């Protein structure tokens, strides 16, 4: 049995020491340390690691951290939503997103050509730049071949970028596949549609890409899932693990609650009922804002792995 211990500040406190001390506070702070431990086990046991996140996390400053994690070998497969692809490309070409307020005047923002995502602002001009770049990408891709599975098209785009903080760039450079099953659910899809009007034989094959993610792992391979938020990105990864025998490790970080019955709020325990996570798996579910919880959890894991000489980079 463990006991509650008081937290006290110390000079030169590291993130690892901070999270270690939080495991004795209670409530969600305990889960932070549990999540970090599960991630370390994934790496030590060479589990094929699926990192999933929703687009709003790429809007935030986590985008460069995701790219760094790919470079460090902490993710083998990425699953995300299409907004994350769009905004990664925007930022790769120098677009800046500004910090505003949740209580902004949204009518006024609309009149100014500013789109609000929580307390972050994205200008219409950023989407205009994205449109120009998309036409360039698609024209070059079409000249190579008319049909592309989504992950292969995203890799092709990543190879054309030159930004160390880009998720697409680092994934292409390090041979990590990015899957985006709902590729049409955004500006990206609209430009695919427009391009197809002029090139009727151009196809983006989502079904082929479903086969690609299924074949990215095997029944015999150990599997781990780090799911940030929920939606289709989380489900696409754990559906893959289900069809390949279930994951041995799973960490969910979300603001949603299990009482909603949603994919976003579904816990690692609930996943066991489906076989997406194995009965005897190592699991952790952390409830809280991912821009706070994930840097703490992953930095603790990285510091632990670094101390033991187990980081690739």
LUMKEVO-987863 format. One record per residue (C-alpha): residue in one letter; x, y, z. Coordinates in nm, 3 decimals, always signed. Layout:
// residues N
<r lumtor="a" east="X" north="Y" up="Z"/>
...
***
This chain:
// residues 313
<r lumtor="x" east="+0.000" north="+0.000" up="+0.000"/>
<r lumtor="x" east="+0.125" north="+0.349" up="-0.087"/>
<r lumtor="x" east="+0.039" north="+0.669" up="+0.097"/>
<r lumtor="x" east="-0.029" north="+1.031" up="+0.008"/>
<r lumtor="x" east="+0.281" north="+1.249" up="+0.034"/>
<r lumtor="x" east="+0.302" north="+1.628" up="+0.039"/>
<r lumtor="x" east="+0.455" north="+1.798" up="-0.261"/>
<r lumtor="x" east="+0.734" north="+2.049" up="-0.195"/>
<r lumtor="x" east="+0.942" north="+2.254" up="-0.437"/>
<r lumtor="x" east="+1.315" north="+2.191" up="-0.462"/>
<r lumtor="x" east="+1.583" north="+2.382" up="-0.650"/>
<r lumtor="x" east="+1.682" north="+2.241" up="-0.991"/>
<r lumtor="x" east="+1.368" north="+2.030" up="-1.007"/>
<r lumtor="x" east="+1.358" north="+1.827" up="-1.330"/>
<r lumtor="x" east="+1.042" north="+1.724" up="-1.511"/>
<r lumtor="x" east="+1.116" north="+1.364" up="-1.423"/>
<r lumtor="x" east="+1.149" north="+1.449" up="-1.053"/>
<r lumtor="x" east="+0.832" north="+1.659" up="-1.069"/>
<r lumtor="x" east="+0.624" north="+1.377" up="-1.221"/>
<r lumtor="x" east="+0.780" north="+1.126" up="-0.981"/>
<r lumtor="x" east="+0.668" north="+1.337" up="-0.686"/>
<r lumtor="x" east="+0.321" north="+1.378" up="-0.835"/>
<r lumtor="x" east="+0.258" north="+1.004" up="-0.820"/>
<r lumtor="x" east="+0.199" north="+1.048" up="-0.446"/>
<r lumtor="x" east="-0.043" north="+1.343" up="-0.467"/>
<r lumtor="x" east="-0.358" north="+1.160" up="-0.571"/>
<r lumtor="x" east="-0.624" north="+1.198" up="-0.842"/>
<r lumtor="x" east="-0.497" north="+1.248" up="-1.199"/>
<r lumtor="x" east="-0.140" north="+1.328" up="-1.096"/>
<r lumtor="x" east="-0.092" north="+0.959" up="-1.018"/>
<r lumtor="x" east="-0.198" north="+0.868" up="-1.369"/>
<r lumtor="x" east="+0.068" north="+1.098" up="-1.516"/>
<r lumtor="x" east="+0.342" north="+0.881" up="-1.373"/>
<r lumtor="x" east="+0.159" north="+0.561" up="-1.469"/>
<r lumtor="x" east="+0.131" north="+0.682" up="-1.829"/>
<r lumtor="x" east="+0.502" north="+0.765" up="-1.843"/>
<r lumtor="x" east="+0.588" north="+0.418" up="-1.712"/>
<r lumtor="x" east="+0.374" north="+0.251" up="-1.980"/>
<r lumtor="x" east="+0.545" north="+0.452" up="-2.256"/>
<r lumtor="x" east="+0.886" north="+0.347" up="-2.124"/>
<r lumtor="x" east="+0.774" north="-0.017" up="-2.132"/>
<r lumtor="x" east="+0.660" north="+0.024" up="-2.493"/>
<r lumtor="x" east="+1.006" north="+0.138" up="-2.593"/>
<r lumtor="x" east="+1.198" north="-0.115" up="-2.384"/>
<r lumtor="x" east="+0.993" north="-0.404" up="-2.523"/>
<r lumtor="x" east="+1.021" north="-0.286" up="-2.886"/>
<r lumtor="x" east="+0.645" north="-0.246" up="-2.926"/>
<r lumtor="x" east="+0.520" north="-0.108" up="-3.257"/>
<r lumtor="x" east="+0.396" north="+0.228" up="-3.130"/>
<r lumtor="x" east="+0.095" north="+0.406" up="-3.277"/>
<r lumtor="x" east="+0.083" north="+0.777" up="-3.190"/>
<r lumtor="x" east="-0.255" north="+0.937" up="-3.259"/>
<r lumtor="x" east="-0.363" north="+1.297" up="-3.220"/>
<r lumtor="x" east="-0.634" north="+1.530" up="-3.341"/>
<r lumtor="x" east="-0.572" north="+1.839" up="-3.552"/>
<r lumtor="x" east="-0.618" north="+2.092" up="-3.272"/>
<r lumtor="x" east="-0.296" north="+1.963" up="-3.116"/>
<r lumtor="x" east="-0.106" north="+2.055" up="-3.433"/>
<r lumtor="x" east="-0.262" north="+2.400" up="-3.412"/>
<r lumtor="x" east="-0.091" north="+2.430" up="-3.075"/>
<r lumtor="x" east="+0.280" north="+2.424" up="-3.005"/>
<r lumtor="x" east="+0.282" north="+2.044" up="-2.973"/>
<r lumtor="x" east="+0.344" north="+2.015" up="-3.347"/>
<r lumtor="x" east="+0.723" north="+2.045" up="-3.317"/>
<r lumtor="x" east="+0.723" north="+1.800" up="-3.025"/>
<r lumtor="x" east="+0.544" north="+1.540" up="-3.237"/>
<r lumtor="x" east="+0.805" north="+1.589" up="-3.511"/>
<r lumtor="x" east="+1.083" north="+1.551" up="-3.254"/>
<r lumtor="x" east="+0.932" north="+1.229" up="-3.119"/>
<r lumtor="x" east="+0.930" north="+1.082" up="-3.470"/>
<r lumtor="x" east="+1.296" north="+1.179" up="-3.507"/>
<r lumtor="x" east="+1.376" north="+1.016" up="-3.172"/>
<r lumtor="x" east="+1.212" north="+0.689" up="-3.276"/>
<r lumtor="x" east="+0.925" north="+0.715" up="-3.027"/>
<r lumtor="x" east="+0.652" north="+0.662" up="-3.287"/>
<r lumtor="x" east="+0.634" north="+0.399" up="-3.561"/>
<r lumtor="x" east="+0.292" north="+0.485" up="-3.701"/>
<r lumtor="x" east="+0.106" north="+0.819" up="-3.693"/>
<r lumtor="x" east="-0.271" north="+0.856" up="-3.722"/>
<r lumtor="x" east="-0.425" north="+1.202" up="-3.730"/>
<r lumtor="x" east="-0.711" north="+1.409" up="-3.868"/>
<r lumtor="x" east="-0.684" north="+1.620" up="-4.180"/>
<r lumtor="x" east="-0.662" north="+1.958" up="-4.008"/>
<r lumtor="x" east="-0.332" north="+1.846" up="-3.857"/>
<r lumtor="x" east="-0.198" north="+1.776" up="-4.206"/>
<r lumtor="x" east="-0.312" north="+2.114" up="-4.335"/>
<r lumtor="x" east="-0.170" north="+2.312" up="-4.046"/>
<r lumtor="x" east="+0.159" north="+2.122" up="-4.047"/>
<r lumtor="x" east="+0.202" north="+2.229" up="-4.411"/>
<r lumtor="x" east="+0.104" north="+2.589" up="-4.333"/>
<r lumtor="x" east="+0.358" north="+2.611" up="-4.052"/>
<r lumtor="x" east="+0.625" north="+2.444" up="-4.267"/>
<r lumtor="x" east="+0.595" north="+2.743" up="-4.502"/>
<r lumtor="x" east="+0.626" north="+2.997" up="-4.224"/>
<r lumtor="x" east="+0.266" north="+3.065" up="-4.126"/>
<r lumtor="x" east="+0.223" north="+3.181" up="-3.766"/>
<r lumtor="x" east="-0.083" north="+3.116" up="-3.551"/>
<r lumtor="x" east="-0.155" north="+3.376" up="-3.284"/>
<r lumtor="x" east="-0.279" north="+3.339" up="-2.928"/>
<r lumtor="x" east="-0.608" north="+3.509" up="-2.846"/>
<r lumtor="x" east="-0.887" north="+3.449" up="-2.597"/>
<r lumtor="x" east="-1.165" north="+3.194" up="-2.565"/>
<r lumtor="x" east="-1.407" north="+3.483" up="-2.505"/>
<r lumtor="x" east="-1.325" north="+3.669" up="-2.828"/>
<r lumtor="x" east="-1.587" north="+3.844" up="-3.040"/>
<r lumtor="x" east="-1.629" north="+3.577" up="-3.308"/>
<r lumtor="x" east="-1.836" north="+3.795" up="-3.540"/>
<r lumtor="x" east="-1.559" north="+4.054" up="-3.538"/>
<r lumtor="x" east="-1.297" north="+3.784" up="-3.598"/>
<r lumtor="x" east="-1.494" north="+3.658" up="-3.897"/>
<r lumtor="x" east="-1.506" north="+4.009" up="-4.041"/>
<r lumtor="x" east="-1.128" north="+4.029" up="-4.000"/>
<r lumtor="x" east="-1.071" north="+3.696" up="-4.177"/>
<r lumtor="x" east="-0.958" north="+3.517" up="-3.862"/>
<r lumtor="x" east="-1.065" north="+3.166" up="-3.765"/>
<r lumtor="x" east="-1.068" north="+3.073" up="-3.395"/>
<r lumtor="x" east="-0.965" north="+2.732" up="-3.260"/>
<r lumtor="x" east="-1.017" north="+2.764" up="-2.885"/>
<r lumtor="x" east="-0.787" north="+3.053" up="-2.794"/>
<r lumtor="x" east="-0.569" north="+3.018" up="-3.106"/>
<r lumtor="x" east="-0.623" north="+3.221" up="-3.423"/>
<r lumtor="x" east="-0.560" north="+3.114" up="-3.784"/>
<r lumtor="x" east="-0.584" north="+3.371" up="-4.064"/>
<r lumtor="x" east="-0.764" north="+3.309" up="-4.391"/>
<r lumtor="x" east="-0.436" north="+3.391" up="-4.565"/>
<r lumtor="x" east="-0.289" north="+3.074" up="-4.418"/>
<r lumtor="x" east="-0.549" north="+2.871" up="-4.605"/>
<r lumtor="x" east="-0.480" north="+3.066" up="-4.924"/>
<r lumtor="x" east="-0.114" north="+2.968" up="-4.897"/>
<r lumtor="x" east="-0.219" north="+2.610" up="-4.833"/>
<r lumtor="x" east="-0.435" north="+2.612" up="-5.148"/>
<r lumtor="x" east="-0.141" north="+2.730" up="-5.360"/>
<r lumtor="x" east="+0.088" north="+2.462" up="-5.219"/>
<r lumtor="x" east="-0.174" north="+2.190" up="-5.256"/>
<r lumtor="x" east="-0.209" north="+2.256" up="-5.627"/>
<r lumtor="x" east="+0.169" north="+2.226" up="-5.663"/>
<r lumtor="x" east="+0.178" north="+1.900" up="-5.461"/>
<r lumtor="x" east="-0.110" north="+1.741" up="-5.648"/>
<r lumtor="x" east="+0.018" north="+1.839" up="-5.991"/>
<r lumtor="x" east="+0.357" north="+1.682" up="-5.920"/>
<r lumtor="x" east="+0.202" north="+1.370" up="-5.769"/>
<r lumtor="x" east="-0.039" north="+1.325" up="-6.061"/>
<r lumtor="x" east="+0.248" north="+1.338" up="-6.310"/>
<r lumtor="x" east="+0.401" north="+1.039" up="-6.131"/>
<r lumtor="x" east="+0.083" north="+0.831" up="-6.112"/>
<r lumtor="x" east="-0.294" north="+0.892" up="-6.102"/>
<r lumtor="x" east="-0.384" north="+0.682" up="-5.795"/>
<r lumtor="x" east="-0.240" north="+0.733" up="-5.447"/>
<r lumtor="x" east="-0.314" north="+0.569" up="-5.113"/>
<r lumtor="x" east="-0.343" north="+0.848" up="-4.855"/>
<r lumtor="x" east="-0.029" north="+0.760" up="-4.659"/>
<r lumtor="x" east="+0.180" north="+0.745" up="-4.977"/>
<r lumtor="x" east="+0.052" north="+1.086" up="-5.089"/>
<r lumtor="x" east="+0.134" north="+1.233" up="-4.746"/>
<r lumtor="x" east="+0.484" north="+1.086" up="-4.764"/>
<r lumtor="x" east="+0.530" north="+1.243" up="-5.107"/>
<r lumtor="x" east="+0.431" north="+1.581" up="-4.964"/>
<r lumtor="x" east="+0.662" north="+1.532" up="-4.664"/>
<r lumtor="x" east="+0.958" north="+1.469" up="-4.895"/>
<r lumtor="x" east="+0.901" north="+1.809" up="-5.057"/>
<r lumtor="x" east="+0.910" north="+2.001" up="-4.728"/>
<r lumtor="x" east="+1.218" north="+2.139" up="-4.556"/>
<r lumtor="x" east="+1.128" north="+2.197" up="-4.193"/>
<r lumtor="x" east="+1.275" north="+1.999" up="-3.903"/>
<r lumtor="x" east="+0.966" north="+2.082" up="-3.696"/>
<r lumtor="x" east="+0.728" north="+1.941" up="-3.957"/>
<r lumtor="x" east="+0.549" north="+1.616" up="-3.877"/>
<r lumtor="x" east="+0.519" north="+1.527" up="-4.246"/>
<r lumtor="x" east="+0.887" north="+1.602" up="-4.309"/>
<r lumtor="x" east="+1.017" north="+1.397" up="-4.017"/>
<r lumtor="x" east="+0.782" north="+1.109" up="-4.095"/>
<r lumtor="x" east="+0.896" north="+1.093" up="-4.458"/>
<r lumtor="x" east="+1.261" north="+1.127" up="-4.358"/>
<r lumtor="x" east="+1.237" north="+0.852" up="-4.094"/>
<r lumtor="x" east="+1.009" north="+0.617" up="-4.290"/>
<r lumtor="x" east="+0.714" north="+0.655" up="-4.052"/>
<r lumtor="x" east="+0.373" north="+0.622" up="-4.216"/>
<r lumtor="x" east="+0.106" north="+0.885" up="-4.151"/>
<r lumtor="x" east="-0.253" north="+0.767" up="-4.185"/>
<r lumtor="x" east="-0.545" north="+1.006" up="-4.221"/>
<r lumtor="x" east="-0.862" north="+0.807" up="-4.291"/>
<r lumtor="x" east="-1.087" north="+1.114" up="-4.308"/>
<r lumtor="x" east="-0.869" north="+1.291" up="-4.562"/>
<r lumtor="x" east="-1.163" north="+1.473" up="-4.722"/>
<r lumtor="x" east="-1.286" north="+1.628" up="-4.396"/>
<r lumtor="x" east="-1.132" north="+1.970" up="-4.447"/>
<r lumtor="x" east="-0.966" north="+2.206" up="-4.693"/>
<r lumtor="x" east="-0.744" north="+1.921" up="-4.810"/>
<r lumtor="x" east="-1.050" north="+1.727" up="-4.927"/>
<r lumtor="x" east="-1.193" north="+2.030" up="-5.103"/>
<r lumtor="x" east="-0.874" north="+2.075" up="-5.305"/>
<r lumtor="x" east="-0.865" north="+1.704" up="-5.387"/>
<r lumtor="x" east="-1.216" north="+1.745" up="-5.524"/>
<r lumtor="x" east="-1.125" north="+2.051" up="-5.732"/>
<r lumtor="x" east="-0.816" north="+1.881" up="-5.872"/>
<r lumtor="x" east="-1.020" north="+1.576" up="-5.969"/>
<r lumtor="x" east="-1.258" north="+1.791" up="-6.173"/>
<r lumtor="x" east="-0.972" north="+1.868" up="-6.410"/>
<r lumtor="x" east="-0.818" north="+1.520" up="-6.381"/>
<r lumtor="x" east="-1.106" north="+1.266" up="-6.367"/>
<r lumtor="x" east="-0.869" north="+0.968" up="-6.340"/>
<r lumtor="x" east="-0.703" north="+1.108" up="-6.027"/>
<r lumtor="x" east="-0.790" north="+0.897" up="-5.722"/>
<r lumtor="x" east="-0.697" north="+0.897" up="-5.354"/>
<r lumtor="x" east="-0.748" north="+0.540" up="-5.236"/>
<r lumtor="x" east="-0.869" north="+0.531" up="-4.873"/>
<r lumtor="x" east="-0.955" north="+0.159" up="-4.886"/>
<r lumtor="x" east="-0.604" north="+0.069" up="-5.003"/>
<r lumtor="x" east="-0.467" north="+0.270" up="-4.713"/>
<r lumtor="x" east="-0.683" north="+0.074" up="-4.468"/>
<r lumtor="x" east="-0.496" north="-0.232" up="-4.588"/>
<r lumtor="x" east="-0.167" north="-0.045" up="-4.544"/>
<r lumtor="x" east="-0.230" north="+0.028" up="-4.176"/>
<r lumtor="x" east="-0.345" north="-0.330" up="-4.113"/>
<r lumtor="x" east="-0.023" north="-0.458" up="-4.267"/>
<r lumtor="x" east="+0.189" north="-0.212" up="-4.068"/>
<r lumtor="x" east="+0.195" north="-0.463" up="-3.780"/>
<r lumtor="x" east="+0.128" north="-0.832" up="-3.717"/>
<r lumtor="x" east="-0.045" north="-1.063" up="-3.469"/>
<r lumtor="x" east="+0.293" north="-1.164" up="-3.325"/>
<r lumtor="x" east="+0.435" north="-0.813" up="-3.290"/>
<r lumtor="x" east="+0.395" north="-0.628" up="-2.961"/>
<r lumtor="x" east="+0.187" north="-0.315" up="-3.006"/>
<r lumtor="x" east="+0.143" north="+0.008" up="-2.811"/>
<r lumtor="x" east="-0.097" north="+0.298" up="-2.855"/>
<r lumtor="x" east="-0.052" north="+0.655" up="-2.736"/>
<r lumtor="x" east="-0.384" north="+0.825" up="-2.812"/>
<r lumtor="x" east="-0.412" north="+1.200" up="-2.756"/>
<r lumtor="x" east="-0.774" north="+1.304" up="-2.772"/>
<r lumtor="x" east="-1.016" north="+1.079" up="-2.953"/>
<r lumtor="x" east="-1.220" north="+1.075" up="-3.273"/>
<r lumtor="x" east="-1.127" north="+0.882" up="-3.584"/>
<r lumtor="x" east="-0.751" north="+0.909" up="-3.528"/>
<r lumtor="x" east="-0.772" north="+0.714" up="-3.202"/>
<r lumtor="x" east="-1.023" north="+0.463" up="-3.335"/>
<r lumtor="x" east="-0.835" north="+0.394" up="-3.659"/>
<r lumtor="x" east="-0.526" north="+0.290" up="-3.462"/>
<r lumtor="x" east="-0.703" north="+0.070" up="-3.208"/>
<r lumtor="x" east="-0.911" north="-0.091" up="-3.483"/>
<r lumtor="x" east="-0.581" north="-0.191" up="-3.640"/>
<r lumtor="x" east="-0.461" north="-0.337" up="-3.309"/>
<r lumtor="x" east="-0.793" north="-0.521" up="-3.267"/>
<r lumtor="x" east="-0.753" north="-0.689" up="-3.605"/>
<r lumtor="x" east="-0.396" north="-0.780" up="-3.514"/>
<r lumtor="x" east="-0.462" north="-0.941" up="-3.175"/>
<r lumtor="x" east="-0.484" north="-0.635" up="-2.950"/>
<r lumtor="x" east="-0.231" north="-0.394" up="-2.799"/>
<r lumtor="x" east="-0.005" north="-0.487" up="-2.508"/>
<r lumtor="x" east="+0.033" north="-0.121" up="-2.406"/>
<r lumtor="x" east="-0.209" north="+0.172" up="-2.420"/>
<r lumtor="x" east="-0.198" north="+0.530" up="-2.294"/>
<r lumtor="x" east="-0.497" north="+0.759" up="-2.346"/>
<r lumtor="x" east="-0.483" north="+1.132" up="-2.270"/>
<r lumtor="x" east="-0.810" north="+1.320" up="-2.315"/>
<r lumtor="x" east="-1.044" north="+1.584" up="-2.175"/>
<r lumtor="x" east="-1.350" north="+1.367" up="-2.247"/>
<r lumtor="x" east="-1.517" north="+1.147" up="-1.987"/>
<r lumtor="x" east="-1.631" north="+0.788" up="-2.009"/>
<r lumtor="x" east="-1.990" north="+0.881" up="-1.918"/>
<r lumtor="x" east="-2.050" north="+1.027" up="-2.265"/>
<r lumtor="x" east="-2.014" north="+0.689" up="-2.436"/>
<r lumtor="x" east="-1.789" north="+0.856" up="-2.694"/>
<r lumtor="x" east="-1.472" north="+0.729" up="-2.857"/>
<r lumtor="x" east="-1.292" north="+1.030" up="-2.710"/>
<r lumtor="x" east="-1.400" north="+0.939" up="-2.356"/>
<r lumtor="x" east="-1.361" north="+0.562" up="-2.389"/>
<r lumtor="x" east="-1.097" north="+0.440" up="-2.144"/>
<r lumtor="x" east="-0.826" north="+0.181" up="-2.190"/>
<r lumtor="x" east="-1.036" north="-0.055" up="-1.976"/>
<r lumtor="x" east="-1.333" north="-0.017" up="-2.211"/>
<r lumtor="x" east="-1.103" north="-0.105" up="-2.501"/>
<r lumtor="x" east="-1.045" north="-0.446" up="-2.343"/>
<r lumtor="x" east="-1.411" north="-0.538" up="-2.399"/>
<r lumtor="x" east="-1.350" north="-0.504" up="-2.773"/>
<r lumtor="x" east="-1.015" north="-0.678" up="-2.778"/>
<r lumtor="x" east="-0.846" north="-0.359" up="-2.895"/>
<r lumtor="x" east="-0.631" north="-0.377" up="-2.582"/>
<r lumtor="x" east="-0.531" north="-0.713" up="-2.438"/>
<r lumtor="x" east="-0.673" north="-0.832" up="-2.105"/>
<r lumtor="x" east="-0.330" north="-0.830" up="-1.935"/>
<r lumtor="x" east="-0.203" north="-0.512" up="-2.099"/>
<r lumtor="x" east="-0.023" north="-0.223" up="-1.930"/>
<r lumtor="x" east="-0.258" north="+0.075" up="-1.950"/>
<r lumtor="x" east="-0.313" north="+0.430" up="-1.828"/>
<r lumtor="x" east="-0.584" north="+0.690" up="-1.889"/>
<r lumtor="x" east="-0.517" north="+1.054" up="-1.802"/>
<r lumtor="x" east="-0.800" north="+1.308" up="-1.796"/>
<r lumtor="x" east="-0.683" north="+1.661" up="-1.868"/>
<r lumtor="x" east="-0.570" north="+1.911" up="-2.131"/>
<r lumtor="x" east="-0.316" north="+1.735" up="-2.351"/>
<r lumtor="x" east="-0.109" north="+2.051" up="-2.393"/>
<r lumtor="x" east="-0.037" north="+2.017" up="-2.020"/>
<r lumtor="x" east="-0.039" north="+1.642" up="-1.958"/>
<r lumtor="x" east="+0.144" north="+1.514" up="-2.266"/>
<r lumtor="x" east="+0.463" north="+1.724" up="-2.231"/>
<r lumtor="x" east="+0.489" north="+1.610" up="-1.867"/>
<r lumtor="x" east="+0.424" north="+1.243" up="-1.941"/>
<r lumtor="x" east="+0.645" north="+1.217" up="-2.248"/>
<r lumtor="x" east="+0.931" north="+1.426" up="-2.106"/>
<r lumtor="x" east="+0.942" north="+1.195" up="-1.802"/>
<r lumtor="x" east="+0.957" north="+0.896" up="-2.038"/>
<r lumtor="x" east="+1.228" north="+1.057" up="-2.253"/>
<r lumtor="x" east="+1.442" north="+1.146" up="-1.952"/>
<r lumtor="x" east="+1.409" north="+0.791" up="-1.819"/>
<r lumtor="x" east="+1.501" north="+0.637" up="-2.154"/>
<r lumtor="x" east="+1.788" north="+0.881" up="-2.202"/>
<r lumtor="x" east="+1.936" north="+0.793" up="-1.864"/>
<r lumtor="x" east="+1.928" north="+0.427" up="-1.967"/>
<r lumtor="x" east="+2.077" north="+0.493" up="-2.312"/>
<r lumtor="x" east="+1.765" north="+0.377" up="-2.495"/>
<r lumtor="x" east="+1.685" north="+0.681" up="-2.713"/>
<r lumtor="x" east="+1.754" north="+0.662" up="-3.086"/>
<r lumtor="x" east="+1.844" north="+1.027" up="-3.119"/>
***
